[in-house]
């Protein structure tokens, strides 16, 4: 049921992006704007935020054109699972603006000795436990759109799905304790993976 809902949200996001892209292509730029669009940067530097975002909850990223509409992007930031590093190939319909598809890989470093209160199977409710949040690797399938502002600036919106490449990315360190099903579900939600929603800003170089 959860997977079906995620797919519906993703497809709805794709429809919205296609609508925006069609609008930007159909719009006839005034003469001054056309002159601005003649400058096409070979790369961009920026920052972004979001859920399962390219460079975590907050970070910086860069993108450089390889050939025609194909680019290579890289990012670094921090999120709920430690530091995050990511790389991706992106194919634009009309570089450097408009609609694109992406295929990428990301890794989150995790945190050792992470202490938090979680529900356990023992009576008495929550208990302070220690966890090791292990490295989490993900394959990222994305689509997005870039709105160009003047000669050098862009606003970007990205959607997609992040596929975990491991079954479990955490270990319980505290001995003689067993986490409840609710606590394990919380940890699964916090583990990198699932729906991707990102929003960012970049400047051409």
C-alpha positions, 0 to 999 in steps of 0.5 A, spaced: 500 500 500 505 504 501 509 503 495 503 504 491 502 511 494 509 513 493 508 511 485 502 515 485 505 521 488 511 520 483 507 520 477 503 526 479 509 530 480 512 527 473 505 530 470 506 537 473 513 537 471 511 536 464 506 541 464 511 546 466 516 544 461 511 545 456 509 551 458 517 554 458 518 551 451 511 554 448 513 561 451 516 566 446 521 570 450 522 577 449 528 580 445 531 582 451 530 575 454 533 571 448 539 575 448 540 573 455 539 566 453 545 566 448 550 565 454 550 558 456 554 556 462 558 550 461 557 548 468 553 550 475 555 551 482 549 551 487 545 548 493 539 545 495 535 542 500 529 536 501 527 529 502 532 524 500 535 530 496 541 530 492 546 533 497 542 531 504 538 536 508 543 542 506 549 542 502 552 544 496 553 541 489 556 542 482 554 540 475 558 540 468 556 539 461 560 533 458 557 533 451 551 536 448 545 535 453 549 530 458 551 533 464 555 530 470 553 532 477 556 531 484 554 534 491 556 533 498 552 535 504 549 533 511 542 529 513 539 525 518 544 519 516 551 523 517 554 526 511 552 525 504 556 524 498 552 523 491 554 523 483 549 523 477 548 523 470 543 528 467 540 528 460 536 535 459 531 536 453 534 543 452 540 544 456 541 548 461 534 549 462 527 545 462 526 538 463 531 532 465 532 525 467 537 523 472 541 516 474 545 517 480 548 514 486 549 516 493 552 514 500 551 517 507 556 515 512 552 514 518 553 515 525 557 511 530 554 511 538 548 514 536 543 515 542 536 516 542 530 514 546 526 509 542 520 504 544 522 497 546 519 490 548 520 491 555 514 494 559 515 502 561 515 505 554 521 508 551 528 507 553 535 510 551 538 506 547 545 506 543 545 505 535 550 504 530 547 508 524 551 504 518 553 507 511 547 507 507 548 506 499 542 508 494 541 508 487 537 514 485 532 515 479 530 522 478 527 527 473 526 534 474 526 541 471 530 547 471 528 554 471 533 559 468 533 566 471 537 571 466 544 569 464 547 565 470 541 563 475 537 557 475 531 555 480 531 547 480 525 542 482 527 534 482 523 528 484 524 521 484 525 515 488 531 512 491 533 505 492 536 502 498 542 497 496 542 494 503 537 490 507 538 494 513 543 500 515 543 500 523 545 496 529 543 496 536 549 496 540 545 496 547 545 489 550 539 485 553 534 490 549 529 489 543 526 494 539 519 494 538 516 494 531 514 501 531 521 503 533 524 499 527 519 502 522 521 509 525 528 507 523 526 504 516 523 511 515 529 515 517 534 510 513 536 514 506 531 511 501 524 512 498 521 518 495 525 524 493 523 531 493 529 536 492 529 544 491 535 548 489 538 554 486 545 554 482 549 559 478 552 558 472 560 558 471 
